[in-house]
Amino acid sequence: MSKEKWHNLGPVDILKELPLREITINNKKIALSYLNEEFGAVDNVCNHVGGPLGKG
């Protein structure tokens, strides 16, 4: 099992400006979302089409 790690992504106010964005952590692309005052993060690759989730 992998260890949990925290990464500083920047100021929350700036991250809230876009409801969906693509970020890279350790060469891995992540889709970061912000909705209803909550952040979420998932693998950036769509399982069905393979497109980038963080770009909509």
Residue frames as qw, qx, qy, qz and C-alpha x, y, z in Angstrom:
[[0.000, 0.890, 0.456, 0.000, 0.00, 0.00, 0.00],
 [0.412, 0.488, -0.031, 0.769, 1.31, 3.48, -0.85],
 [0.294, -0.405, -0.450, 0.739, 1.89, 6.18, 1.74],
 [0.114, 0.901, 0.416, 0.044, -0.38, 9.20, 1.76],
 [0.463, -0.082, 0.050, 0.881, 1.42, 12.36, 0.61],
 [0.102, 0.876, 0.353, -0.312, 0.31, 15.98, 0.62],
 [0.491, 0.218, 0.307, 0.785, 1.19, 18.43, -2.16],
 [0.014, 0.630, 0.214, -0.747, 0.87, 22.21, -2.00],
 [0.444, 0.507, 0.624, 0.397, -1.13, 23.18, -5.10],
 [0.151, 0.332, 0.117, 0.924, -1.23, 26.91, -4.41],
 [0.200, 0.046, 0.399, -0.893, -3.59, 29.40, -2.80],
 [0.243, 0.413, 0.865, -0.149, -7.16, 28.14, -2.38],
 [0.288, 0.710, 0.208, -0.608, -8.63, 31.40, -3.71],
 [0.214, 0.528, -0.585, -0.577, -6.80, 30.93, -7.02],
 [0.056, -0.007, 0.987, 0.147, -7.73, 27.24, -7.25],
 [0.292, 0.512, 0.693, -0.416, -11.41, 28.14, -6.73],
 [0.230, 0.540, -0.188, -0.788, -11.38, 30.41, -9.82],
 [0.481, 0.238, -0.680, -0.500, -11.71, 27.44, -12.22],
 [0.820, -0.187, 0.270, -0.468, -14.23, 24.70, -11.38],
 [0.964, 0.077, 0.229, 0.113, -12.17, 22.18, -13.36],
 [0.187, 0.866, -0.453, -0.098, -8.46, 22.18, -14.17],
 [0.943, 0.162, -0.220, 0.191, -5.59, 19.89, -15.08],
 [0.274, -0.853, 0.438, -0.079, -2.58, 19.78, -12.76],
 [0.802, 0.314, -0.486, 0.147, 0.60, 17.71, -12.81],
 [0.562, -0.692, 0.404, -0.205, 2.08, 16.11, -9.69],
 [0.523, -0.404, 0.733, 0.161, 5.23, 14.02, -10.00],
 [0.102, 0.251, -0.741, -0.614, 4.74, 13.74, -13.79],
 [0.054, 0.385, 0.921, 0.022, 1.17, 12.45, -13.29],
 [0.192, -0.237, -0.233, -0.923, -1.74, 14.47, -14.68],
 [0.039, -0.390, -0.815, 0.426, -4.66, 14.94, -12.29],
 [0.145, -0.578, -0.439, -0.673, -8.10, 16.51, -12.86],
 [0.162, -0.210, -0.582, 0.768, -8.84, 18.88, -9.98],
 [0.172, -0.602, -0.569, -0.533, -12.46, 19.97, -9.49],
 [0.031, -0.099, -0.499, 0.860, -14.15, 22.49, -7.22],
 [0.375, -0.396, -0.561, -0.623, -17.91, 22.28, -6.66],
 [0.627, -0.650, -0.319, -0.287, -20.18, 23.17, -3.73],
 [0.304, -0.836, 0.375, -0.259, -17.23, 24.37, -1.62],
 [0.834, -0.312, 0.448, 0.073, -15.37, 21.05, -2.02],
 [0.235, 0.655, -0.642, -0.321, -12.31, 20.02, -3.99],
 [0.936, 0.031, 0.341, -0.080, -11.96, 16.64, -5.68],
 [0.098, 0.676, -0.654, -0.324, -9.10, 14.98, -7.57],
 [0.909, 0.138, 0.385, -0.079, -9.08, 12.01, -9.95],
 [0.558, -0.090, 0.585, 0.582, -6.86, 10.57, -12.66],
 [0.199, 0.551, -0.122, -0.801, -6.98, 12.98, -15.59],
 [0.140, 0.154, -0.812, -0.545, -7.65, 10.28, -18.23],
 [0.729, 0.068, 0.083, -0.676, -11.23, 9.40, -19.19],
 [0.516, -0.145, 0.844, -0.029, -11.77, 5.63, -18.98],
 [0.676, 0.515, 0.499, -0.170, -14.10, 5.60, -21.99],
 [0.574, 0.814, 0.057, 0.074, -12.44, 7.83, -24.58],
 [0.782, -0.061, -0.037, 0.619, -8.99, 8.50, -23.09],
 [0.189, 0.754, 0.093, 0.623, -9.40, 12.27, -23.25],
 [0.291, 0.124, -0.498, 0.807, -8.26, 14.73, -20.58],
 [0.289, -0.685, -0.668, 0.044, -10.92, 15.17, -17.87],
 [0.343, -0.553, -0.221, 0.726, -9.29, 18.32, -16.50],
 [0.053, -0.120, 0.353, 0.927, -9.98, 20.12, -19.76],
 [0.545, 0.250, 0.225, -0.768, -13.69, 19.36, -19.70]]
